[in-house]
């Protein structure tokens, strides 16, 4: 693992940055996860809770004094909040540092800010005693008072620093999950596009072969007509979004355009029947879902027959599932081959993978001989267009 990282990262321009140069270069992308608003909200809530806990002690300390004594003592919490927000600057600045450096730096910061807050309390007490309330001169201001306050401030500032990092970690985690989700969605859409576009050259190859055969047999008018229909079909199919679900009615209309192309080639040998219930036609399906099945039916049925071959396309909804059937008659000399068919070709395999990509195990495709017919059946969840 270490060898791979060492060999591949430089090629991608991802060398591990120098301690300070890389730190400052990458800090902007990391600092965005340490948000000022969240830090301020956390600080206000924490110090308000601490004030509430120590309020009985403050009231007892100023017993017998005017209420202003309690108010002035409580007002020092604003200074503590301000110092905590200054401490947040250090928290942000050490995000990229290794833990062995980051933790001691933050610990020293907590101690220094606790000492600063303790010193402010003692100076503030002396100033109030000299200018406003002489009773404050009787409050303890010795080493014992300073030591006790120092320990309390270290504890609270330490919790504040930890909460800063918790907020950052949570925000960075959410951002990472979002990036992973977006990357998965992009990869999923790319997979669908690749599978969808795989059909175009496959179909186009077969269609061009048919046009070539028409030209060789001097059916030039049929070849010209088939070329025009092919251009119209490709234009409409390429305009469709590969990852979009479309009504089955539109999908069948696209399939009928394909059948128009093949009808030029096969004429009366191609007999098609389409039956789709209104509910099934309104259901949403992946684009280019039915055409590969029809193409498969023509390839294994109509193309090898000398007599008319009937292809039946029908769709219905039952128990919340849309089932689409594409069947074609089997000619005797092809029946044995199809009954032993293992790989049905690009079209059916492609449709099966696309169904799995969109619906997972909720959709199925079964293609197998049934009596004197070869039937391909798609069943997928009924999805309706939002109103």
Phi, psi and omega in degrees: 000317181293326180293318179299313181298321183289326183277325189268326185297319179299324179296331181267005181071027184244035178302144176296126186291158173298158190306308184271317182298313179293324180302307183287333180289324184263353183303318183304322181288335180270327182297333183296340178276345175260092190268138181297319183298314179296322179296316180295318180296315179298317182296314180298316181295317182296309184288334174293321177295316178299317178299319179296321180293319184270000182301316177301323179294320180294317179297318180294325180295328183251028179299134180090353178264164174298160182299341179296332178297315178295318181297317179295319179295320179291332183295341180294344178295333178296320177296320179297319178296318180297317178296322179297321179291327173294322177297331179297329176301318177294319179301316179294320185290343183253011184299317185279346182291148175300155183300325182293339176260319185298314184296313177297321180298316180291323179297316178296321178300315179301316181296316181296318180290325175296319178295319179297318179293323178296315179298319178298317180301315181293318179293320180295319179298317180294322181292319178296319180296327181279333189244335187233299187238110180294337181297336180293340179293338180276349180290147180301136177219022181270189182297324180300315178296316181295319181296314180297314179297321180300314180297317179298317181292322177300317180297311184290315178296325177296316177298321179299316179296320178297318180295325175302314182290324177298316177300316180297313182298317180296315180295317179295323178295317178297318179296320179293317177299322178295318179296319179296318179297317179294321179294320178296317179296319179295318179294321179296316179294321178297323177296316179297319179296318180297316179294319180294315183285344175297331182288329185299307178295327178298310179293317182298321178300314180295319181294318179293325175298320179294317179297319178299319179296322178295320180292317180299322180274012176062031172264064188296321180295319177295321179297319179295316179296320180292325178296317179297316180293325178296318179297318179295318181295315181295322179298315181290322183288324181287338178285343182283142177281121183300331183266002185265144173269134181236158177301143179302329178301317178292322179296319178292325177297320177294322178295322178295327174296320177297319180294328176298322178296312183290334179294332176295323183283316188258342178061232185287348179289343181256112180242116186240139175230129181239127179222114182225123179293156182299322180292319179292321180296332181277346181290150182266136180222159174298144180293153179062040183266321186271324185306316179299327178291320178293319178299320178296320179295320179292318182298315184266350180246289187294317186297334183257005184254154175255343178254165180302139177239126182270129174248125182246127176242120177220152182219141180211164178243129178213128178055042177074009179244135174266122181245124181245125181246132172234116184231152175218150179292145177263130173277146190307315184288346180259346186297316182296320180297314183291330179290336177258014183291129179258308180252111185283004176102181185297315187302305183292319179298322179294315179299320180296320179291323179292320177298319180294322180293325184272315189247354182065224182279359181282346180242146180225156173223118178242125179231113183197157177293142175224103183066235180263020181231158169250122188239129172249125184237124174254129172235126182217159181300145177284118178243126182251152178289135180294139180284000000 
